[in-house]
Amino acid sequence: ETGVTQTPRHLVMGMTNKKSLKCEQHLGHNAMYWYKQSAKKPLELMFVYSLEERVENNSVPSRFSPECPNSSHLFLHLHTLQPEDSALYLCASSQDRGEAFFGQGTRLTVV
Amino acid sequence: GEDVEQSLFLSVREGDSSVINCTYTDSSSTYLYWYKQEPGAGLQLLTYIFSNMDMKQDQRLTVLLNKKDKHLSLRIADTQTGDSAIYFCAESTRGSSYKLIFGSGTRLLVRP
């Protein structure tokens, strides 16, 4: 148990659906992250929030929309995804720019 | 640009030592990390080392850093079947960015 909880653990969605991934951290950290892990590719940083303000957005398509309502919660809203978006989506948190603690991930399959 | 490279696969016998290697290109890296990922799980932080250190030991884990060659290694002593996982090397430069740069991961298989 890392103190970072992601739900759901698995998600199958159609290309026309809208769904959201949720992340909650119980570590009192002030920064939260979304990473994408695809087969045979390094982890890709998608978004970073520090003190609830987005500080990094690594050229992610607009069909991925993050939301950080407070320092403990982070969402990733998904709509009109493509099959190539199927991946493991990992949430992480850190205190300032310190070491990141990861959740278990959401395994997303787009059909 | 920033890049972190690792070999893809390592197989060892139970009880032997494992050495997982990593090279990086960013000479301004401040912190270097080792993460472990078991099947179906997220990444677990194993250990990290500051760039002004050469070595760090934590129980069965030994991290060696050669800053001149930009080479990082993780040695696991007395490797157990429970150590089978993917090991990721990552580096960051704390002063400027929240970004962790990860390698592609080394899959460690421990044979009984």
Interface residues (C-beta under 8 A of the other chain):
Chain A: T2 V4 Q6 A31 Y33 K40 K41 P42 L43 L45 V48 S50 V55 E56 L90 A92 S94 R97 G98 E99 A100 F101 F102 G103 Q104 G105 R107
Chain B: V4 Y31 Y33 Y35 G40 A41 G42 L43 Q44 L45 Y48 F88 S92 R94 S97 Y98 K99 L100 I101 F102 G103 S104 G105
